[in-house]
Amino acid sequence: MGSMATVMADSRRTVVVSGVPAVLEFSRMVDKLIIHFQSRRRSHGGDVEVVKYPTDMGGVAFVTFDKAEDAKRVLRKEQQIMMDEEFTQDYVLTVFPFSTDVFLYVAGATVDLSVFGSDQASLIKSLQSAHRSIRFQASPQQRKASIEGPFSAVSALKEDLIRRASHLRPSSQTADPGSPMRNSKFPQNDLRKGSTPSTSNAGTSEDILVDIHTFKYIEKFHKTELDRCLKDVDMTTKEVEGAGVMEILLSVKKQSGASSRTLKDALENLENMIFLWQSKLRVHVINYNKSAFFDKQKLIEMCNHVNDWYNNVLYLLENSCIKVIGPLANILLFINSCSILIGLSPT
């Protein structure tokens, strides 16, 4: 069974590890991860069945143990520090339970913590304790922190920061949910829906952020339904660079006579649609050698040929990789077909 199939087969035995340093060749780093997580003294772990590294998320590995209880012990450990004589320093790892949420991963976002005062260390320690799947890198001088983690976990952090910020000032000032994240590239979504309004302008506009892969899939395959959701509402979109999310601005159409209620209905319809497809879709990556596929148009033609067989799969050609979005069974078939027809290798 392949390593990714092993991970998916028994998620109870698998943990996600972020913060894996890019200081060794991949095969050597896999060895170091196995050594660390098999050491009861270092990690509280046990025998490791397989390590999936690298993944399509930078610095993220999947570690699957022989026994589920070993994974549970590792997760209970307060801090995981990987040490090795080949390293020039020790590395703090972020470890959390595996779930399919990890395939919608925010690789980099910034949160503005200045509203909470100067004691950033205590705040981040508290946030780390409450949000174990989020990796934090503090910038005390700027009173900001860089974060990464599953989209749903980042969203839960956003809600927590809003709640904490609301306790710092009079209730009359708590209506601005963007305060802790103002001027920050911070994905927002509601765990029930898939997106949450961040700001509004006198009931005439709503600004939300959604997972970019989910939105592109909907645009490709369900445009008619999307247009129906947004009847009497204008939509503009903008990709948030480096965050893996799409910013969507909804506004009432001029001369339409639509009310703020129409805008709220459209927003709710969009949220429900995003949530539905976000729960169904998965994202996988196929790496390819650019020197072997210097003819980009030829590569597109090959992918289109495979796409004819699995026409509910969306592929996005990016730098040295192809991102494949769709229902899990179909994207695995798409990937296998590419491997045979084109000679590419899935991560």
Buried (B, 14 or more C-beta within 10 A) or exposed (E): EEBBEBBBEBBEBBBBBBBBBEBBEEEEBBBBBBBBBBEEEBBBBBEBBBBBBBBBBEBBBBBBBBBEEBBBBBBEEEEBEBEBEEEEEEBEBBBBBBBEBBBBBBBBBBBBBEBBEEEBEEBBEEBBEEBBBBBBEBEEEEBBBBBBBBBBBBBBBBBBBBEBBBEEEEEEEBEBBBBBBEEBBBBBBBBEBBBBBBEBEEEBBBBBBBBBBBBBBBEEBBEEEBEEBBEBBBBEEEEBEEBBBBBBBBBBBEEEEBEBEBBBBBBEBBBBBBBBBBEEBBBBBBBBEEEEBEEEEEBBEBBEEBBEEBEEBBBBBEEEBBBBBBBBEBBBBBBEBBEEEBEBEBB
